[in-house]
């Protein structure tokens, strides 16, 4: 509810209101404006200015938003149901899925350079993927920051493996667009195939699990993405090892 840019506009008195509200949100939901003014040691005019800077047309709307936010937080639940994860892992043992992985391995083997890309939790998976593939014999790099420079002639015949749960991360989409402009192939691993990043990709693997958010944070399981990395990595090792034996 309180954005960084909004808070930066507050003066000292309005900051007093902000501090009181953040520490006593449950009480404030039921307080009259004069009661809040008294508790925060400011005037009602200060509270009205504070509400306006929080994009509310008065104290009543501010309290309504505060109640709605509280309701959303109470609805946030982190479940421990692994049924969907087990269903996905079973799917990865099917003949169709094996064939898809085998096709992707050929793309990976033929790529001159491989970059793993992601942000947030997906950035951690990208880092893991780059390390895992490098351990299997195919040197890779990872990018997990939005403004990392990627303009280079050396990107010819490169493969970019992108991780994104929603497939709508602006930072990650920006990377995908820049890599596409340099004729890189894109393999995306997303929660759905009906997302922007999947549609921008040459290849996509979607795993379909329930989105899970805790306040502003995406805590959707990353187990499917990690399992894909490891399945591809082991297949990659076998291909490299077999080629060396010939």
Secondary structure, DSSP 8 states (H G I E B T S, - for coil): ---HHHHHT--HHHHHHHHHHHHSHHHHTT--HHHHHHHHTS-HHHHHHHHHHTT-SSHHHHHHHHHHHHHHHHH-------HHHHHHHHHTTSHHHHHHHHHHHHHHHH-SEEEEE--THHHHHHHHHHHHHHHTT---EEE-STT-----GGGTTEEEEEEESSS--HHHHHHHHHHHHTT-EEEEEES-SSSHHHHT-SEEEE------EETTEE----HHHHHHHHHHHHHHHHHHHHHHH-
